[in-house]
Amino acid sequence: MAGRERNDGWVEVLTAPNQIEAEMFVEFLSREGIPARLRPRDSLAFLGGLVSSLSTRVLVRKEHEQEARSWLDATPAADFDEEPEPSPDGS
């Protein structure tokens, strides 16, 4: 399913439940080499460090939409919620 394309070349690929989770997805996608950002009007960062508890959309460049969707589909949501396993030495 194709995301809604905006007139600036960015498309919506995900709606996260809040800004914090959306920021995490932007970071994950960016680490995969996929340019990503929050939908500007969904973020409250311009108010001086506030974050939105409302749903926040994640955008990628149109040319990276399929790659982003494939990555999101292949990454179980549970992977994002789990705490990392402690190392054997307790750290």
C-alpha distance (Angstrom), angle and dihedral (degrees) to the residues before:
residue distance angle dihedral
M1 . . .
A2 3.77 . .
G3 3.77 118.6 .
R4 3.74 123.6 -125.9
E5 3.76 107.7 -81.5
R6 3.74 118.2 -138.5
N7 3.78 122.2 -148.7
D8 3.82 90.9 -109.0
G9 3.84 96.9 64.4
W10 3.82 97.0 -99.1
V11 3.82 123.1 117.6
E12 3.78 131.7 -162.1
V13 3.81 113.4 -114.4
L14 3.79 102.6 164.1
T15 3.78 142.3 17.4
A16 3.79 110.7 -151.1
P17 3.82 121.1 -159.9
N18 3.83 91.9 -117.0
Q19 3.79 142.8 0.9
I20 3.81 95.3 -96.3
E21 3.81 92.8 57.8
A22 3.79 91.0 43.1
E23 3.82 89.4 53.7
M24 3.81 88.8 52.4
F25 3.81 91.7 53.3
V26 3.80 90.5 48.1
E27 3.81 88.3 53.5
F28 3.83 93.7 46.7
L29 3.82 92.4 49.0
S30 3.81 91.7 45.5
R31 3.82 90.4 53.1
E32 3.82 87.1 55.0
G33 3.80 89.2 55.3
I34 3.80 93.7 -104.4
P35 3.82 113.1 132.5
A36 3.82 106.8 -128.1
R37 3.78 138.7 166.7
L38 3.78 142.3 167.0
R39 3.77 120.6 -94.1
P40 3.81 99.1 -98.3
R41 3.80 98.2 -131.6
D42 3.82 91.2 50.9
S43 3.81 92.8 61.0
L44 3.80 125.8 80.0
A45 3.81 95.3 -166.5
F46 3.80 90.3 112.2
L47 3.83 87.3 68.5
G48 3.78 91.6 70.0
G49 3.77 110.1 -83.7
L50 3.78 99.6 -30.3
V51 3.79 118.1 137.8
S52 3.76 127.3 -151.4
S53 3.79 121.9 -116.0
L54 3.81 88.1 -163.5
S55 3.79 124.9 94.4
T56 3.78 112.0 -74.2
R57 3.79 127.0 -159.4
V58 3.80 124.2 -133.3
L59 3.80 117.0 -145.5
V60 3.81 131.3 -163.5
R61 3.79 131.6 -175.5
K62 3.81 111.3 -84.9
E63 3.81 91.8 -117.2
H64 3.83 90.0 57.6
E65 3.81 97.4 45.5
Q66 3.81 97.4 102.9
E67 3.81 92.8 45.0
A68 3.82 90.7 49.8
R69 3.80 93.0 48.0
S70 3.80 91.4 48.3
W71 3.80 90.8 51.1
L72 3.82 92.4 46.8
D73 3.82 91.7 47.7
A74 3.81 92.0 49.3
T75 3.80 94.1 49.1
P76 3.81 112.4 76.8
A77 3.79 113.1 -133.9
A78 3.81 89.3 -129.2
D79 3.81 89.2 66.9
F80 3.79 89.3 67.8
D81 3.80 95.3 50.6
E82 3.79 100.4 47.6
E83 3.76 122.6 98.1
P84 3.80 113.5 -122.7
E85 3.80 115.4 -98.1
P86 3.82 111.9 -104.8
S87 3.76 115.3 -114.2
P88 3.83 118.8 -109.6
D89 3.81 90.7 -104.3
G90 3.84 90.1 58.4
S91 3.81 97.8 -108.8
